Amino acid sequence: MSKFEVIVNARTHLVVDIDTSRCLGGVGANFYRPFVFPFYTPAGHTVIQEFAFDHPFHNGIFVGQAPVKVEDREAWFWGSPPRRSFTDRLFENLGRMETEKEIDIAPHADGVQFVQKVIWRDANEEPLIDEVRTVNLYSIADGTVCEMTSEKIANYGDVEYPQTKYGSIGMRVEPRLLPVMGGVVIGDNNRRGKVEVIDENTSDFVAYQNQLPGHGHFGVFMMILEEEIRGPWFIRDYGMALYNPTQTGTISTPQNETWKIALRFVAYDGELTTARAEKWCMV
């Protein structure tokens, strides 16, 4: 029997431990897309940002892709209002991800799994693809886990996801974890420093970590839930951390077939050790 419950605040579904009142995080959607926010360490530190002033479409842990093409139709699912300027190309052919209000919610022993049905609509509100978004928020002994799976289904014709830097699953990192605030980016083989140690390269994982005065270290860790896939990673000092398989080439999906990607995120307290990283990297 699960000891976790879901508390609904408007369209945000918060996962809470009944015994301790600890909140793991939340799942929700606005008019333009679904995403995960907040996401807490066991000590209650948030590790992702709901949005940034200059990138209002970097929402917590999210899925995006631009462009998406179905035959002669095309839409962009990266930017979303509010606009940044009158000339920003991210807002041309702007689509949106319509999330059905009814969410499949399944509490389990360690947390709660959510399954959302999402229709990706073009600027004319016509459907381009369907998506099944699965988010599993759960507790482990030394962290809080969010596993996000995106299954994009070509229900309306052959789909092309052209080569682009605007895709596919990622997070906007909490500002206190960033290098500008004294934080460090960590990759496998003891790589530590700024984003250059990992950006556009492969790594078993990516983590951002910093030390809070009076509270010790905390951080956020991410890895790809597919064996032998280790990138490419799109990592930025300002807090964009993304796994983007379309960074190096186009992905095509014939009608009725599915393109699936899945990532694991861990919000943690204390320092990231090799042993912790290896444990969390197990598929």
CORZI-V401657 format. One line per field, one symbol per residue. phi: phi as a letter, one per 40 degrees, with the letter a starting at -180 (. if undefined). Layout:
phi=???
This chain:
phi=.cbbbbbcbfbcbccbcccbgccciabaabcbacabacabcdcgccbbbcabdcbcbcbfbabaaacbbbfcbaabbbcadcccacbcccbcfcbabcbcccbcbbcbdbiabbbbcbbcbcccgccbabbbbbbbbabbdbibbbbbbbbcbccbhcbbbcdaccabbaabcddcccdcbgcbcbbcfgcaiccdcbdgbbacabbbaabcdgbgcaabbaaccacgcbicbbbbdchcbacbcccbicbbbcdgcbbbbabbbbcbbgccbdccccccccc
